[in-house]
Amino acid sequence: MRYAEAMSEIVNLNHARKRIARAAATAEATANRLKHGRTATEKANDRRAEARRKALLDGAKRPPGA
């Protein structure tokens, strides 16, 4: 067949549409992580700082009746 070289690959449009949608969702998720997300280390540091603040505050409390 002399037309065999000119034929291109058959593309399933549903698969192509889903592949594009997945790529867009991944890009959006990455942007949201950068915009809103915090790492586990940042969260742990905040919890540690809050615990230190509470301990300092509780240590400065006056006993009842004093």
N, C-alpha and C positions, 0 to 999 in steps of 0.2 A: 504494500500500500504506500502510495507516495504522499498521502495526507497524514500519516501517523506522526511525523515529526511536528506538524503544525498544531496538533491537538494539545490542549492544555489539561491540567488536572481537574477532575470533577470535585466540586466543593459542596458539601452539605451546608446549606444556608442556616439551618437550625443550629448546627454545631458552631458555625462561624459567629452567629449572633450571641450564643451563650458564651463563647470564648471572649468576645468583646465586652459583654456584661460583667464577666468575672474580672477582667483586667480593670474595668472602671471601678468595681466594688473594692478591689484591692488597693487601688490608688486612693480612693476615698477613705478607706480604713487607715491607711498610712498617714494621710493628712490629719485625720481625727486623732490618731495617737500622738502626733506631734503637737497638736493644738490643745488637747485635753488630758492626755495621759501623763501619768507619773510613774517612774520606775519603782520597783519594790524597795530599792535602797532609799529613795526619797521618802517613801511612806514610812519605812522603819525609822529613819532619822527623825521624822516629825513625831512619831509615837514616843521615841526616846526623849525628845526635847519636852514633850507634854508631860511625860512621867517625871522628869527632873523638875519641871515647873511646879507640878502638884506637890512633889515631895518637899520642895523649898517652902511652898505656901503652907503646907500642913505642919512643917517644922516650926513655923513662926506663930502658930496659933496659941492663944492663951488658954490655959486650962479652965474648965468651967468653974465658976464661983471665985475666980481670982481677980 
